[in-house]
Amino acid sequence: MTPCTTPFGAIILTGGASRRMGADKAVLEWSGRRAVDRVAALATAVGAVRVLTAGSDHGLEHVDDPAPGGGPVGGVLAGARALAAHGLARVLVLAVDAPTVTAEDLAPLLAVEGPGAFYEGLPVPMVLTLAALPVEAEDSWPLRRLVERARLVALACDEAVAARLRGANTPEERAALSDR
């Protein structure tokens, strides 16, 4: 698969309350590193020229969530505005609670030209061009609506990949991912 050569930035969604996990998912250690640092390193490794967090500030370049507790689309839109201000027109959106995602998992998404792509049934991770963002998009939209309205391509993935992409929202899911 040939990657798209358009420079892109990455947004790591860190705005969730982590209620089911019982602790801030961004600072949980995975193989000796905070989840947010693992995801940021992955974004850089796959070619992101700028990486920022949207939601909670964890010491990386950061944008505030415009509506804390209002859902991830607000973070996507705020991050997209920040990346656009730096001249970027394409973005990789990642979830901090999926620190076991690999470069190989992201390669098919990054190879898609046009408006972008996501995996069927999993709106994050996604790649999209900022031009594909619907002008009517609202912070409170569900991610699935954003994906549909942006007309992103849905890619199939097998269950092993899907488990990594879904990430860990509970201690039990974290234990299952750590065992892989």
C-alpha positions in Angstrom: 0.0 0.0 0.0 1.5 3.4 -1.0 1.0 6.1 1.6 -0.5 9.5 0.5 2.3 12.0 0.4 0.3 15.0 1.6 1.8 16.3 4.8 -0.5 15.8 7.8 -0.9 16.5 11.4 -2.3 14.3 14.2 -4.9 14.9 16.9 -4.9 12.7 19.9 -8.3 12.8 21.6 -7.7 13.1 25.4 -10.9 14.8 26.6 -12.8 11.8 28.0 -13.7 11.5 31.7 -12.2 8.0 32.0 -15.1 7.0 34.4 -15.1 3.4 33.4 -11.3 3.1 33.6 -11.3 4.8 37.0 -8.1 6.7 36.1 -7.0 9.2 33.4 -6.4 6.9 30.4 -3.8 9.2 29.0 -1.4 8.8 31.9 -1.7 5.0 32.3 1.5 3.2 31.6 1.8 0.8 28.7 5.1 -0.9 28.5 6.7 1.8 30.7 5.3 4.8 28.8 2.2 6.9 29.3 -0.5 6.1 26.8 -0.5 9.7 25.4 3.3 9.5 24.8 3.0 6.1 23.0 0.2 7.4 20.7 2.2 10.7 20.0 5.3 8.6 19.1 3.2 6.5 16.8 1.8 9.5 15.1 5.3 10.9 14.5 6.5 7.5 13.4 3.8 7.3 10.6 4.7 10.7 9.4 2.7 13.4 11.3 4.6 16.7 11.0 2.7 18.1 14.0 1.0 16.3 16.9 -1.4 17.8 19.4 -3.8 16.7 22.0 -7.4 17.8 22.1 -9.1 17.8 25.5 -6.8 17.3 28.5 -3.3 18.9 28.5 -0.6 16.3 29.0 2.5 18.4 28.2 2.3 18.1 24.4 1.0 20.7 22.0 -2.6 21.1 23.0 -6.0 22.6 22.2 -8.8 22.8 24.7 -12.0 20.9 24.2 -14.5 23.6 23.4 -17.3 21.8 25.2 -15.8 19.6 27.9 -17.8 16.4 28.3 -19.6 17.2 25.0 -18.0 14.4 23.0 -15.0 14.0 20.8 -16.1 15.9 17.7 -15.4 19.2 19.5 -11.8 18.1 20.0 -11.6 17.0 16.3 -12.9 20.4 15.1 -10.6 22.4 17.5 -7.6 20.3 16.6 -8.4 20.7 12.9 -8.5 24.5 13.2 -5.2 24.5 15.0 -3.6 22.3 12.4 -5.1 24.4 9.6 -3.5 27.5 11.2 -0.1 25.7 10.6 -0.9 25.1 6.9 -1.9 21.5 7.2 -4.8 20.2 5.2 -4.9 16.6 6.3 -5.3 15.0 9.8 -4.9 11.7 11.5 -7.3 11.4 14.5 -6.2 8.9 17.2 -7.7 8.0 20.6 -5.5 8.1 23.6 -7.2 4.9 24.9 -5.8 2.9 22.0 -2.0 2.9 22.7 -1.5 -0.5 21.2 -2.4 0.6 17.6 0.5 0.0 15.3 1.9 1.7 12.2 0.7 -1.3 10.2 -2.9 -0.7 11.5 -2.7 2.9 10.3 -1.1 2.3 6.9 -4.3 1.5 5.0 -6.0 4.7 6.3 -3.0 6.8 5.4 -2.9 5.4 1.9 -6.4 6.6 1.1 -6.5 9.8 -0.9 -9.5 12.0 -1.2 -11.6 12.9 1.8 -10.1 10.2 4.0 -10.9 6.9 5.7 -11.9 5.0 8.8 -12.4 1.4 9.7 -15.9 0.0 9.5 -17.7 0.3 12.8 -14.9 2.2 14.4 -14.8 6.0 13.7 -11.4 6.4 15.3 -8.7 6.2 14.1 -9.6 8.2 11.0 -7.8 10.2 8.4 -9.5 13.1 6.8 -8.8 16.2 4.7 -9.9 19.4 6.4 -11.8 20.3 3.2 -14.0 17.2 3.9 -15.1 18.6 7.3 -18.8 19.6 6.9 -19.2 23.3 7.4 -22.3 22.5 9.5 -20.4 20.2 11.9 -21.1 20.8 15.5 -19.1 20.0 18.6 -21.9 17.8 20.0 -22.2 15.6 16.9 -21.4 11.9 17.4 -18.2 10.8 15.6 -20.2 8.5 13.3 -22.2 11.5 12.0 -18.9 13.4 11.3 -17.5 10.3 9.4 -20.7 10.0 7.3 -21.0 13.6 6.5 -17.3 13.9 5.6 -17.9 10.9 3.2 -14.9 9.0 4.5 -14.2 5.6 3.0 -15.0 2.7 5.3 -12.2 0.0 5.3 -12.7 -3.5 6.5 -10.4 -4.9 9.2 -10.0 -8.2 11.0 -10.9 -8.8 14.6 -7.3 -8.7 15.9 -6.9 -5.2 14.4 -10.3 -4.1 15.6 -9.4 -5.0 19.2 -6.4 -2.7 19.1 -8.4 0.0 17.4 -11.2 -0.1 20.0 -8.7 0.4 22.7 -9.3 0.1 26.5 -12.1 1.8 28.3 -12.1 -0.5 31.4 -9.4 -2.2 33.5 -10.5 -5.5 32.0 -10.1 -4.3 28.4 -6.7 -2.9 29.3 -5.6 -6.3 30.8 -6.8 -8.0 27.6 -4.9 -5.7 25.4 -1.8 -5.9 27.6 -1.8 -9.7 27.2 -1.6 -9.6 23.4 
